[in-house]
């Protein structure tokens, strides 16, 4: 349950809806697992959440199911700023896609696109979306402030683009790498 004015709207129409999904999943309530929006080959459906905390990160979990279909129902899900993830909804009972650490826009919106395309870019006949769960993580601002306080940064030294130790890594990079912003680093090790 989200406080405030959370809303969900369809910003690009789906072809329709059906109730042909599973009633056996533990990943979603029965009605949400069973009922889906779908889009036909060549289309893209979009939904937008608004009223989110713009300074927080969210994990986004998506589930879809379509029972009794012999062919693949692979769906591409795209969340702004993330690489696409894929789920085959055909006879799905216990699989979902999981986006981690998604930041909404400054206006507190987050959009999800749904396309009938598989991981190789091959068009599919249908794509589905049934259940979306948003899990709010601690606000980014609060996490940074805790880190800055823990490292005794105050005033201008606490600004995200400041570099108090002069090593070429600003505070936000040091925060992201969990390194000490007051200890000069000759050659930082960056990992993917």
C-alpha positions as CSV (number, residue, x, y, z in Angstrom):
1,X,0.0,0.0,0.0
2,X,1.4,3.4,-1.0
3,X,0.5,6.6,0.7
4,X,-0.6,9.6,-1.2
5,X,-1.9,9.8,-4.7
6,X,-0.5,6.7,-6.4
7,X,-2.2,6.1,-9.7
8,X,-1.8,3.8,-12.7
9,X,-2.9,4.6,-16.2
10,X,-2.6,2.9,-19.6
11,X,-0.6,5.3,-21.8
12,X,-0.5,3.1,-24.9
13,X,-3.5,0.8,-25.4
14,X,-3.4,-3.0,-25.1
15,X,-5.3,-5.1,-27.6
16,X,-7.5,-6.5,-24.8
17,X,-7.7,-8.5,-21.6
18,X,-8.4,-12.1,-20.7
19,X,-8.7,-14.4,-17.7
20,X,-6.7,-17.3,-19.2
21,X,-3.9,-17.3,-16.7
22,X,-3.0,-19.5,-13.7
23,X,-4.9,-19.6,-10.4
24,X,-2.0,-21.7,-8.9
25,X,0.8,-19.1,-8.6
26,X,2.2,-18.0,-5.2
27,X,3.7,-14.9,-6.9
28,X,0.5,-13.0,-7.2
29,X,-3.1,-12.9,-5.9
30,X,-5.4,-15.3,-7.8
31,X,-7.2,-12.6,-9.8
32,X,-4.0,-10.8,-10.7
33,X,-2.3,-14.0,-11.8
34,X,-5.3,-15.2,-13.8
35,X,-6.2,-11.8,-15.5
36,X,-3.9,-10.1,-18.0
37,X,-3.7,-7.4,-20.5
38,X,-2.3,-8.5,-23.8
39,X,-0.9,-7.0,-27.0
40,X,-0.8,-8.5,-30.5
41,X,2.3,-8.9,-32.7
42,X,3.8,-5.5,-33.7
43,X,2.1,-3.6,-30.9
44,X,3.5,-2.0,-27.7
45,X,1.4,-1.5,-24.6
46,X,2.4,0.9,-21.9
47,X,1.4,1.6,-18.3
48,X,2.5,4.5,-16.1
49,X,2.6,4.8,-12.4
50,X,2.5,8.3,-10.9
51,X,2.6,9.6,-7.4
52,X,5.8,7.7,-6.5
53,X,8.5,9.0,-4.2
54,X,11.0,10.6,-6.7
55,X,13.9,10.3,-4.3
56,X,13.4,6.6,-3.8
57,X,14.5,3.5,-5.7
58,X,12.0,0.7,-6.5
59,X,12.2,-3.0,-7.3
60,X,9.7,-3.8,-10.0
61,X,8.3,-7.4,-10.2
62,X,6.1,-8.4,-13.1
63,X,4.2,-11.6,-13.5
64,X,2.1,-12.9,-16.4
65,X,0.5,-16.2,-17.3
66,X,-1.5,-17.7,-20.3
67,X,-2.5,-21.3,-19.9
68,X,-3.2,-23.9,-22.6
69,X,-1.0,-22.4,-25.3
70,X,1.5,-24.6,-27.1
71,X,3.6,-21.9,-28.6
72,X,5.8,-19.4,-26.9
73,X,4.2,-16.2,-25.4
74,X,7.6,-14.5,-24.7
75,X,7.1,-10.9,-23.6
76,X,9.7,-8.1,-23.5
77,X,9.3,-5.7,-20.5
78,X,11.0,-2.4,-20.6
79,X,11.3,-0.1,-17.6
80,X,12.7,3.4,-18.2
81,X,16.5,3.4,-17.7
82,X,16.8,-0.4,-17.5
83,X,17.8,-3.1,-19.9
84,X,14.7,-5.1,-21.1
85,X,13.8,-8.4,-19.4
86,X,11.9,-11.3,-20.9
87,X,9.3,-13.8,-19.6
88,X,7.4,-16.6,-21.4
89,X,3.9,-16.4,-20.1
90,X,2.8,-19.7,-21.8
91,X,1.7,-22.0,-18.9
92,X,3.7,-19.8,-16.5
93,X,3.0,-20.5,-12.8
94,X,6.1,-19.5,-10.9
95,X,8.4,-17.2,-13.1
96,X,8.5,-13.4,-13.0
97,X,10.8,-10.6,-14.1
98,X,12.6,-8.6,-11.5
99,X,14.0,-5.1,-12.1
100,X,16.2,-3.9,-9.3
101,X,16.8,-0.3,-8.2
102,X,14.6,1.6,-10.6
103,X,14.4,5.4,-10.1
104,X,11.2,7.2,-11.0
105,X,11.3,10.5,-12.9
106,X,11.6,13.7,-11.0
107,X,7.9,14.0,-11.3
108,X,7.4,10.6,-9.6
109,X,6.4,8.6,-12.6
110,X,7.6,5.2,-13.8
111,X,6.5,3.6,-17.1
112,X,6.5,0.0,-18.2
113,X,6.4,-1.0,-21.9
114,X,5.1,-4.5,-22.9
115,X,6.1,-5.9,-26.4
116,X,5.6,-9.3,-28.1
117,X,9.4,-9.8,-28.8
118,X,11.7,-12.5,-27.6
119,X,15.3,-12.1,-26.4
120,X,16.6,-12.5,-29.9
121,X,14.4,-9.7,-31.3
122,X,12.0,-12.1,-33.0
123,X,8.4,-10.9,-33.0
124,X,5.9,-13.1,-31.1
125,X,2.2,-13.4,-31.6
126,X,1.2,-12.0,-28.1
127,X,2.6,-10.4,-25.0
128,X,1.1,-10.3,-21.6
129,X,1.2,-8.3,-18.3
130,X,-0.8,-9.5,-15.3
131,X,0.6,-8.4,-12.0
132,X,3.1,-5.6,-11.2
133,X,4.6,-5.1,-7.7
134,X,6.5,-2.0,-6.8
135,X,8.7,-2.3,-3.7
136,X,10.0,1.0,-2.4
137,X,13.6,1.0,-1.2
138,X,15.1,3.6,1.1
139,X,15.2,7.0,-0.5
140,X,18.5,7.7,-2.4
141,X,18.9,11.1,-0.7
142,X,18.6,9.7,2.8
143,X,21.2,7.0,2.0
144,X,23.6,9.5,0.6
145,X,23.1,11.8,3.7
146,X,23.7,8.9,6.1
147,X,27.0,8.1,4.2
148,X,28.1,11.7,4.2
149,X,27.5,12.0,7.9
150,X,29.2,8.7,8.6
151,X,32.3,10.1,6.7
152,X,32.2,13.5,8.6
153,X,31.5,15.5,5.5
154,X,30.0,18.9,6.1
155,X,29.1,22.0,4.2
156,X,30.6,22.2,0.7
157,X,32.6,19.0,1.3
158,X,29.3,17.1,1.6
159,X,28.0,18.1,-1.9
160,X,27.7,15.2,-4.3
161,X,30.1,16.7,-6.9
162,X,32.7,17.7,-4.3
163,X,36.1,15.9,-4.2
164,X,37.5,16.6,-0.7
165,X,40.5,14.3,-1.1
166,X,41.3,15.5,-4.6
167,X,41.6,12.1,-6.1
168,X,39.3,12.8,-9.1
169,X,36.4,10.8,-7.7
170,X,33.5,13.0,-6.6
171,X,31.5,12.2,-3.5
172,X,28.7,10.5,-5.4
173,X,31.2,8.1,-7.1
174,X,32.9,7.5,-3.7
175,X,29.4,6.8,-2.2
176,X,28.5,4.4,-5.1
177,X,31.8,2.6,-4.6
178,X,31.5,2.6,-0.8
179,X,35.0,4.2,-0.6
180,X,36.4,6.8,1.8
181,X,35.9,10.3,0.4
182,X,38.7,11.7,2.6
183,X,41.3,9.1,1.6
184,X,43.1,9.8,-1.7
185,X,43.0,6.9,-4.1
186,X,45.7,6.7,-6.8
187,X,44.0,4.3,-9.1
188,X,40.4,3.5,-8.2
189,X,39.2,0.0,-9.2
190,X,35.9,0.2,-11.0
191,X,34.0,-3.0,-11.5
192,X,31.0,-3.7,-13.7
